[in-house]
């Protein structure tokens, strides 16, 4: 089943897809109202605004600069996460606002959980999966330098305290208005049992910049849900992203970036969907 949210005749609604129609329901996944509407008569929106967004960092070998998954897992040690604010969520066709330093796509699978998770077992994590959506972890690599700073830290190479550059947090490069496109729907777990072997792709300005398989992911969905739930209670209807695959022709994945480009940005995951958003560059007002 594909769960959708939409705007029709100026009102918001929810339902599920049946052919080229939407069966309208009382809330996402709720009871049918007896009404249907053709999908081409509505504007699809983000299927939901998540309670929280937990993004997985560097969860594929190429994002670590290696090819072997076993080596990558040893380098990573455990899943790594950062947060995005739910207020950043936009839906299909909505505009991504890029800073003048530009943006890049990060095609990811978003996992929606149907119940709170705390210290979850793998079975509990699996049973809590409502479904999957396409998530674009839009990133502005050129803004990362604003969160870097210098501090006196102990150099692990020689054990001496010295002035060193510190990377800082993922704030300015990740948490910007419109930087969390998701959709176009949620494919429920009973329709898509697992996410192995799915083709993942991103296209920016008609150029394929990412293409690979979900098999590249170092840690799977259950691993990620279990790990996050060790740290805090994962709220109901949260989104946990699985992390992205690497980039074509990238010497160093974290530095991979484009010039500010006003063009369509498409991310797609086989069996889940295609999410397309136009990119507009923010213009600074002259004072």
BALOBA-1460 file (C-alpha; in Angstrom, 3 decimals):
// residues 287
<rec num="1" residu="x" x="0.000" y="0.000" z="0.000"/>
<rec num="2" residu="x" x="1.194" y="3.530" z="-0.798"/>
<rec num="3" residu="x" x="0.070" y="6.111" z="1.766"/>
<rec num="4" residu="x" x="-0.242" y="9.692" z="0.562"/>
<rec num="5" residu="x" x="-1.029" y="13.177" z="1.796"/>
<rec num="6" residu="x" x="-2.355" y="15.808" z="-0.595"/>
<rec num="7" residu="x" x="-4.097" y="19.121" z="-1.165"/>
<rec num="8" residu="x" x="-7.428" y="19.028" z="-2.991"/>
<rec num="9" residu="x" x="-9.758" y="21.968" z="-3.457"/>
<rec num="10" residu="x" x="-7.722" y="23.950" z="-0.969"/>
<rec num="11" residu="x" x="-8.028" y="21.314" z="1.765"/>
<rec num="12" residu="x" x="-5.474" y="18.811" z="3.047"/>
<rec num="13" residu="x" x="-6.268" y="15.112" z="2.929"/>
<rec num="14" residu="x" x="-4.808" y="11.640" z="3.307"/>
<rec num="15" residu="x" x="-5.358" y="8.327" z="1.600"/>
<rec num="16" residu="x" x="-3.795" y="5.477" z="-0.293"/>
<rec num="17" residu="x" x="-3.208" y="4.813" z="-3.972"/>
<rec num="18" residu="x" x="-5.474" y="2.515" z="-5.959"/>
<rec num="19" residu="x" x="-4.498" y="2.609" z="-9.624"/>
<rec num="20" residu="x" x="-4.684" y="6.229" z="-10.750"/>
<rec num="21" residu="x" x="-6.962" y="7.188" z="-7.865"/>
<rec num="22" residu="x" x="-6.577" y="8.010" z="-4.192"/>
<rec num="23" residu="x" x="-8.891" y="6.333" z="-1.695"/>
<rec num="24" residu="x" x="-9.427" y="9.027" z="0.936"/>
<rec num="25" residu="x" x="-8.943" y="8.040" z="4.588"/>
<rec num="26" residu="x" x="-9.417" y="9.604" z="7.992"/>
<rec num="27" residu="x" x="-5.781" y="10.341" z="8.734"/>
<rec num="28" residu="x" x="-2.743" y="8.579" z="7.334"/>
<rec num="29" residu="x" x="-3.527" y="4.859" z="7.242"/>
<rec num="30" residu="x" x="-6.939" y="5.479" z="8.822"/>
<rec num="31" residu="x" x="-10.464" y="4.394" z="7.930"/>
<rec num="32" residu="x" x="-11.791" y="4.943" z="4.440"/>
<rec num="33" residu="x" x="-14.290" y="7.792" z="4.063"/>
<rec num="34" residu="x" x="-15.947" y="6.312" z="0.990"/>
<rec num="35" residu="x" x="-14.547" y="9.046" z="-1.267"/>
<rec num="36" residu="x" x="-11.988" y="8.777" z="-4.074"/>
<rec num="37" residu="x" x="-10.175" y="11.372" z="-6.171"/>
<rec num="38" residu="x" x="-7.978" y="11.054" z="-9.256"/>
<rec num="39" residu="x" x="-4.306" y="11.551" z="-8.443"/>
<rec num="40" residu="x" x="-3.910" y="14.087" z="-11.263"/>
<rec num="41" residu="x" x="-6.521" y="16.305" z="-9.573"/>
<rec num="42" residu="x" x="-4.508" y="16.791" z="-6.365"/>
<rec num="43" residu="x" x="-1.139" y="18.149" z="-5.325"/>
<rec num="44" residu="x" x="0.828" y="15.538" z="-3.435"/>
<rec num="45" residu="x" x="2.590" y="16.849" z="-0.327"/>
<rec num="46" residu="x" x="5.125" y="15.257" z="1.991"/>
<rec num="47" residu="x" x="3.325" y="12.127" z="3.277"/>
<rec num="48" residu="x" x="3.792" y="13.365" z="6.858"/>
<rec num="49" residu="x" x="5.768" y="15.786" z="8.972"/>
<rec num="50" residu="x" x="7.895" y="13.418" z="11.076"/>
<rec num="51" residu="x" x="8.073" y="13.732" z="14.853"/>
<rec num="52" residu="x" x="11.865" y="13.675" z="14.501"/>
<rec num="53" residu="x" x="14.403" y="13.146" z="11.713"/>
<rec num="54" residu="x" x="17.457" y="11.020" z="12.497"/>
<rec num="55" residu="x" x="19.915" y="11.056" z="9.594"/>
<rec num="56" residu="x" x="22.602" y="8.400" z="9.229"/>
<rec num="57" residu="x" x="26.054" y="9.692" z="8.348"/>
<rec num="58" residu="x" x="28.626" y="7.948" z="6.065"/>
<rec num="59" residu="x" x="26.823" y="4.607" z="5.810"/>
<rec num="60" residu="x" x="28.398" y="3.386" z="2.560"/>
<rec num="61" residu="x" x="32.021" y="2.509" z="1.729"/>
<rec num="62" residu="x" x="32.354" y="5.167" z="-0.978"/>
<rec num="63" residu="x" x="31.307" y="7.890" z="1.475"/>
<rec num="64" residu="x" x="34.313" y="6.784" z="3.567"/>
<rec num="65" residu="x" x="36.652" y="6.676" z="0.567"/>
<rec num="66" residu="x" x="36.980" y="2.879" z="0.346"/>
<rec num="67" residu="x" x="35.370" y="0.105" z="-1.711"/>
<rec num="68" residu="x" x="35.203" y="-2.841" z="0.694"/>
<rec num="69" residu="x" x="32.202" y="-2.966" z="3.052"/>
<rec num="70" residu="x" x="34.074" y="-4.947" z="5.698"/>
<rec num="71" residu="x" x="36.886" y="-2.388" z="5.798"/>
<rec num="72" residu="x" x="34.313" y="0.410" z="5.928"/>
<rec num="73" residu="x" x="32.525" y="-1.196" z="8.884"/>
<rec num="74" residu="x" x="35.810" y="-1.454" z="10.786"/>
<rec num="75" residu="x" x="36.579" y="2.194" z="10.028"/>
<rec num="76" residu="x" x="33.136" y="3.351" z="11.110"/>
<rec num="77" residu="x" x="32.878" y="1.296" z="14.305"/>
<rec num="78" residu="x" x="29.174" y="1.992" z="14.850"/>
<rec num="79" residu="x" x="26.387" y="3.874" z="13.058"/>
<rec num="80" residu="x" x="26.768" y="7.667" z="13.205"/>
<rec num="81" residu="x" x="23.821" y="10.073" z="13.303"/>
<rec num="82" residu="x" x="22.884" y="13.731" z="13.161"/>
<rec num="83" residu="x" x="19.527" y="15.498" z="13.359"/>
<rec num="84" residu="x" x="17.475" y="17.513" z="10.929"/>
<rec num="85" residu="x" x="14.546" y="19.629" z="12.048"/>
<rec num="86" residu="x" x="11.064" y="18.473" z="10.958"/>
<rec num="87" residu="x" x="10.236" y="22.054" z="9.934"/>
<rec num="88" residu="x" x="12.618" y="21.611" z="6.973"/>
<rec num="89" residu="x" x="10.393" y="18.996" z="5.314"/>
<rec num="90" residu="x" x="8.993" y="19.714" z="1.863"/>
<rec num="91" residu="x" x="7.140" y="17.485" z="-0.575"/>
<rec num="92" residu="x" x="7.168" y="16.578" z="-4.271"/>
<rec num="93" residu="x" x="7.509" y="19.579" z="-6.568"/>
<rec num="94" residu="x" x="8.302" y="22.015" z="-3.756"/>
<rec num="95" residu="x" x="11.258" y="24.351" z="-4.234"/>
<rec num="96" residu="x" x="14.644" y="23.675" z="-2.626"/>
<rec num="97" residu="x" x="16.279" y="26.976" z="-1.650"/>
<rec num="98" residu="x" x="20.033" y="26.740" z="-2.246"/>
<rec num="99" residu="x" x="22.614" y="29.094" z="-0.747"/>
<rec num="100" residu="x" x="24.860" y="30.786" z="-3.274"/>
<rec num="101" residu="x" x="27.554" y="28.199" z="-2.499"/>
<rec num="102" residu="x" x="25.270" y="25.521" z="-4.027"/>
<rec num="103" residu="x" x="23.783" y="22.199" z="-2.920"/>
<rec num="104" residu="x" x="24.167" y="18.523" z="-3.648"/>
<rec num="105" residu="x" x="21.623" y="15.682" z="-3.455"/>
<rec num="106" residu="x" x="21.919" y="12.712" z="-1.122"/>
<rec num="107" residu="x" x="19.477" y="10.010" z="-2.167"/>
<rec num="108" residu="x" x="18.385" y="8.024" z="0.886"/>
<rec num="109" residu="x" x="15.682" y="5.654" z="2.076"/>
<rec num="110" residu="x" x="13.571" y="7.114" z="4.861"/>
<rec num="111" residu="x" x="12.197" y="4.606" z="7.380"/>
<rec num="112" residu="x" x="9.003" y="5.626" z="9.183"/>
<rec num="113" residu="x" x="8.327" y="3.997" z="12.566"/>
<rec num="114" residu="x" x="4.771" y="3.398" z="13.793"/>
<rec num="115" residu="x" x="5.494" y="3.183" z="17.521"/>
<rec num="116" residu="x" x="8.042" y="4.523" z="20.039"/>
<rec num="117" residu="x" x="11.287" y="2.575" z="20.361"/>
<rec num="118" residu="x" x="13.574" y="2.427" z="23.396"/>
<rec num="119" residu="x" x="16.345" y="-0.162" z="23.850"/>
<rec num="120" residu="x" x="14.673" y="-2.089" z="21.039"/>
<rec num="121" residu="x" x="15.539" y="-5.606" z="19.974"/>
<rec num="122" residu="x" x="15.949" y="-6.313" z="16.277"/>
<rec num="123" residu="x" x="12.517" y="-7.943" z="16.232"/>
<rec num="124" residu="x" x="10.919" y="-4.938" z="17.942"/>
<rec num="125" residu="x" x="12.619" y="-2.615" z="15.481"/>
<rec num="126" residu="x" x="11.427" y="-4.682" z="12.523"/>
<rec num="127" residu="x" x="7.848" y="-4.776" z="13.814"/>
<rec num="128" residu="x" x="7.834" y="-1.001" z="14.321"/>
<rec num="129" residu="x" x="8.453" y="-0.164" z="10.653"/>
<rec num="130" residu="x" x="5.384" y="1.478" z="9.134"/>
<rec num="131" residu="x" x="7.017" y="1.845" z="5.741"/>
<rec num="132" residu="x" x="9.572" y="3.526" z="3.517"/>
<rec num="133" residu="x" x="9.790" y="6.808" z="1.635"/>
<rec num="134" residu="x" x="12.350" y="8.527" z="-0.571"/>
<rec num="135" residu="x" x="14.362" y="11.073" z="1.411"/>
<rec num="136" residu="x" x="16.765" y="13.645" z="0.004"/>
<rec num="137" residu="x" x="19.320" y="14.708" z="2.613"/>
<rec num="138" residu="x" x="20.050" y="17.958" z="0.776"/>
<rec num="139" residu="x" x="23.486" y="19.253" z="1.743"/>
<rec num="140" residu="x" x="25.378" y="22.515" z="1.178"/>
<rec num="141" residu="x" x="29.056" y="21.451" z="1.422"/>
<rec num="142" residu="x" x="30.280" y="25.006" z="0.876"/>
<rec num="143" residu="x" x="28.660" y="26.108" z="4.146"/>
<rec num="144" residu="x" x="30.550" y="23.557" z="6.281"/>
<rec num="145" residu="x" x="33.520" y="25.889" z="6.740"/>
<rec num="146" residu="x" x="31.341" y="28.242" z="8.809"/>
<rec num="147" residu="x" x="31.021" y="25.543" z="11.485"/>
<rec num="148" residu="x" x="34.757" y="24.765" z="11.583"/>
<rec num="149" residu="x" x="36.947" y="26.296" z="14.278"/>
<rec num="150" residu="x" x="40.380" y="26.029" z="15.875"/>
<rec num="151" residu="x" x="41.008" y="24.686" z="19.362"/>
<rec num="152" residu="x" x="43.903" y="23.260" z="21.355"/>
<rec num="153" residu="x" x="43.512" y="19.490" z="21.236"/>
<rec num="154" residu="x" x="45.783" y="16.505" z="21.814"/>
<rec num="155" residu="x" x="47.202" y="15.225" z="18.551"/>
<rec num="156" residu="x" x="46.672" y="11.427" z="18.478"/>
<rec num="157" residu="x" x="49.777" y="11.047" z="16.313"/>
<rec num="158" residu="x" x="52.334" y="12.490" z="18.759"/>
<rec num="159" residu="x" x="50.314" y="12.930" z="21.978"/>
<rec num="160" residu="x" x="51.017" y="16.679" z="22.161"/>
<rec num="161" residu="x" x="48.403" y="19.377" z="22.748"/>
<rec num="162" residu="x" x="48.439" y="21.779" z="19.815"/>
<rec num="163" residu="x" x="46.250" y="24.147" z="17.872"/>
<rec num="164" residu="x" x="44.158" y="22.084" z="15.465"/>
<rec num="165" residu="x" x="41.248" y="22.581" z="13.059"/>
<rec num="166" residu="x" x="38.000" y="21.027" z="14.344"/>
<rec num="167" residu="x" x="35.333" y="20.098" z="11.812"/>
<rec num="168" residu="x" x="32.372" y="21.214" z="13.926"/>
<rec num="169" residu="x" x="28.732" y="20.158" z="13.713"/>
<rec num="170" residu="x" x="26.470" y="19.460" z="10.746"/>
<rec num="171" residu="x" x="24.406" y="22.602" z="11.143"/>
<rec num="172" residu="x" x="24.814" y="25.179" z="8.387"/>
<rec num="173" residu="x" x="25.380" y="22.532" z="5.729"/>
<rec num="174" residu="x" x="22.403" y="20.344" z="6.677"/>
<rec num="175" residu="x" x="19.763" y="22.348" z="8.571"/>
<rec num="176" residu="x" x="18.459" y="24.949" z="6.162"/>
<rec num="177" residu="x" x="14.899" y="25.703" z="5.100"/>
<rec num="178" residu="x" x="13.661" y="23.143" z="2.481"/>
<rec num="179" residu="x" x="16.622" y="20.782" z="3.057"/>
<rec num="180" residu="x" x="14.470" y="17.713" z="3.846"/>
<rec num="181" residu="x" x="12.408" y="16.752" z="0.766"/>
<rec num="182" residu="x" x="10.506" y="13.491" z="1.208"/>
<rec num="183" residu="x" x="7.855" y="11.517" z="-0.641"/>
<rec num="184" residu="x" x="6.087" y="11.079" z="-2.893"/>
<rec num="185" residu="x" x="4.417" y="8.541" z="-0.575"/>
<rec num="186" residu="x" x="5.106" y="5.916" z="2.073"/>
<rec num="187" residu="x" x="5.321" y="2.330" z="0.804"/>
<rec num="188" residu="x" x="4.108" y="0.196" z="3.699"/>
<rec num="189" residu="x" x="6.266" y="-2.594" z="5.088"/>
<rec num="190" residu="x" x="3.775" y="-5.285" z="4.049"/>
<rec num="191" residu="x" x="4.258" y="-4.255" z="0.401"/>
<rec num="192" residu="x" x="8.046" y="-3.843" z="0.572"/>
<rec num="193" residu="x" x="9.390" y="-6.475" z="2.927"/>
<rec num="194" residu="x" x="12.998" y="-5.323" z="2.886"/>
<rec num="195" residu="x" x="15.174" y="-2.852" z="1.029"/>
<rec num="196" residu="x" x="17.957" y="-5.093" z="-0.261"/>
<rec num="197" residu="x" x="19.010" y="-4.839" z="-3.885"/>
<rec num="198" residu="x" x="17.221" y="-1.586" z="-4.692"/>
<rec num="199" residu="x" x="18.726" y="0.802" z="-7.247"/>
<rec num="200" residu="x" x="19.314" y="4.297" z="-5.846"/>
<rec num="201" residu="x" x="19.971" y="7.284" z="-8.077"/>
<rec num="202" residu="x" x="20.173" y="11.075" z="-8.032"/>
<rec num="203" residu="x" x="20.043" y="13.367" z="-11.047"/>
<rec num="204" residu="x" x="20.825" y="17.079" z="-10.913"/>
<rec num="205" residu="x" x="20.329" y="19.211" z="-13.997"/>
<rec num="206" residu="x" x="19.956" y="16.096" z="-16.204"/>
<rec num="207" residu="x" x="23.310" y="14.721" z="-14.989"/>
<rec num="208" residu="x" x="23.374" y="11.425" z="-13.063"/>
<rec num="209" residu="x" x="25.538" y="12.153" z="-10.024"/>
<rec num="210" residu="x" x="24.723" y="9.129" z="-7.854"/>
<rec num="211" residu="x" x="23.878" y="5.579" z="-8.866"/>
<rec num="212" residu="x" x="24.216" y="2.410" z="-6.865"/>
<rec num="213" residu="x" x="22.406" y="-0.197" z="-4.813"/>
<rec num="214" residu="x" x="20.964" y="-0.249" z="-1.322"/>
<rec num="215" residu="x" x="23.220" y="-3.276" z="-0.738"/>
<rec num="216" residu="x" x="26.080" y="-0.781" z="-0.379"/>
<rec num="217" residu="x" x="24.738" y="0.382" z="2.980"/>
<rec num="218" residu="x" x="27.057" y="-0.722" z="5.785"/>
<rec num="219" residu="x" x="24.392" y="-0.875" z="8.484"/>
<rec num="220" residu="x" x="20.876" y="-2.053" z="7.674"/>
<rec num="221" residu="x" x="17.537" y="-0.674" z="8.791"/>
<rec num="222" residu="x" x="17.248" y="-2.803" z="11.935"/>
<rec num="223" residu="x" x="20.837" y="-1.942" z="12.938"/>
<rec num="224" residu="x" x="20.043" y="1.764" z="12.696"/>
<rec num="225" residu="x" x="16.761" y="1.601" z="14.623"/>
<rec num="226" residu="x" x="18.331" y="-0.479" z="17.398"/>
<rec num="227" residu="x" x="21.293" y="1.886" z="17.699"/>
<rec num="228" residu="x" x="19.232" y="5.082" z="17.870"/>
<rec num="229" residu="x" x="16.917" y="3.517" z="20.455"/>
<rec num="230" residu="x" x="19.928" y="2.831" z="22.714"/>
<rec num="231" residu="x" x="20.481" y="6.581" z="23.006"/>
<rec num="232" residu="x" x="16.949" y="7.930" z="23.382"/>
<rec num="233" residu="x" x="13.307" y="7.088" z="22.850"/>
<rec num="234" residu="x" x="12.572" y="7.226" z="19.150"/>
<rec num="235" residu="x" x="9.171" y="8.956" z="18.901"/>
<rec num="236" residu="x" x="6.262" y="7.461" z="16.988"/>
<rec num="237" residu="x" x="6.174" y="8.577" z="13.332"/>
<rec num="238" residu="x" x="9.856" y="9.497" z="13.294"/>
<rec num="239" residu="x" x="11.924" y="9.203" z="10.137"/>
<rec num="240" residu="x" x="15.297" y="7.466" z="10.245"/>
<rec num="241" residu="x" x="17.306" y="7.870" z="7.045"/>
<rec num="242" residu="x" x="19.641" y="5.093" z="5.945"/>
<rec num="243" residu="x" x="22.481" y="7.267" z="4.635"/>
<rec num="244" residu="x" x="23.470" y="7.766" z="1.024"/>
<rec num="245" residu="x" x="25.608" y="6.030" z="-1.582"/>
<rec num="246" residu="x" x="28.717" y="7.613" z="-3.117"/>
<rec num="247" residu="x" x="29.144" y="10.074" z="-5.993"/>
<rec num="248" residu="x" x="30.333" y="9.534" z="-9.531"/>
<rec num="249" residu="x" x="33.871" y="10.794" z="-10.054"/>
<rec num="250" residu="x" x="34.331" y="12.016" z="-6.492"/>
<rec num="251" residu="x" x="37.919" y="11.979" z="-5.261"/>
<rec num="252" residu="x" x="36.781" y="12.906" z="-1.742"/>
<rec num="253" residu="x" x="33.058" y="12.363" z="-1.094"/>
<rec num="254" residu="x" x="32.628" y="14.922" z="1.697"/>
<rec num="255" residu="x" x="33.990" y="17.674" z="-0.567"/>
<rec num="256" residu="x" x="31.834" y="16.762" z="-3.563"/>
<rec num="257" residu="x" x="29.803" y="19.818" z="-4.538"/>
<rec num="258" residu="x" x="28.293" y="21.759" z="-7.406"/>
<rec num="259" residu="x" x="28.218" y="25.411" z="-8.238"/>
<rec num="260" residu="x" x="24.870" y="27.053" z="-7.495"/>
<rec num="261" residu="x" x="22.663" y="25.532" z="-10.176"/>
<rec num="262" residu="x" x="19.004" y="26.299" z="-10.777"/>
<rec num="263" residu="x" x="17.702" y="23.022" z="-12.188"/>
<rec num="264" residu="x" x="15.533" y="20.060" z="-11.293"/>
<rec num="265" residu="x" x="16.916" y="17.736" z="-8.655"/>
<rec num="266" residu="x" x="15.611" y="14.165" z="-8.772"/>
<rec num="267" residu="x" x="16.243" y="11.356" z="-6.290"/>
<rec num="268" residu="x" x="14.735" y="7.930" z="-6.779"/>
<rec num="269" residu="x" x="14.762" y="4.530" z="-5.136"/>
<rec num="270" residu="x" x="13.546" y="1.438" z="-6.975"/>
<rec num="271" residu="x" x="10.164" y="0.113" z="-5.718"/>
<rec num="272" residu="x" x="9.714" y="3.155" z="-3.471"/>
<rec num="273" residu="x" x="9.429" y="6.147" z="-5.778"/>
<rec num="274" residu="x" x="10.836" y="9.203" z="-7.490"/>
<rec num="275" residu="x" x="11.041" y="12.596" z="-5.794"/>
<rec num="276" residu="x" x="11.584" y="15.687" z="-7.922"/>
<rec num="277" residu="x" x="12.186" y="19.247" z="-6.704"/>
<rec num="278" residu="x" x="13.283" y="22.391" z="-8.533"/>
<rec num="279" residu="x" x="16.284" y="24.208" z="-7.044"/>
<rec num="280" residu="x" x="16.292" y="28.006" z="-6.732"/>
<rec num="281" residu="x" x="19.291" y="30.004" z="-5.502"/>
<rec num="282" residu="x" x="18.685" y="32.383" z="-2.605"/>
<rec num="283" residu="x" x="19.429" y="35.986" z="-3.461"/>
<rec num="284" residu="x" x="20.754" y="38.321" z="-0.770"/>
<rec num="285" residu="x" x="18.929" y="41.633" z="-0.575"/>
<rec num="286" residu="x" x="21.000" y="44.744" z="-1.009"/>
<rec num="287" residu="x" x="20.817" y="47.012" z="2.032"/>
